Amino acid sequence: MSRNADWMEEEDQRAEKQAALGVTANSDAPALVRKREQEPPRSTKGFYIQEVYSRGFDRLVFEQKMAKGKKAPELAEEAISLLLEKYSIALE
């Protein structure tokens, strides 16, 4: 049995060439398509909250994660939206 690994180099080059061209060895095989949703741009706000609120928010985020619901930034935005509504401040 030969220990020559030239065939591996050739196969690697062939795979890289196919990937660059967007060609597959089996065009009938289903291709994995990942759909990414466009998220709005967000900014970081540095503020400190009491530990009890931090734990409560973390618990809410965990429960939503298990339920495949909203993520932490969306939940924080929802909370801020409710505060703005309460104090009659309109979003711009």
Secondary structure, 3 states (H helix, E strand, C coil): CCCCCHHHHHHHHHHHHHHHHCCCCCCCCCCCCCCCCCCCCCCCCCCCCCHHHHHHHHHHHHHHHHCCCCCHHHHHHHHHHHHHHHCCCCCC
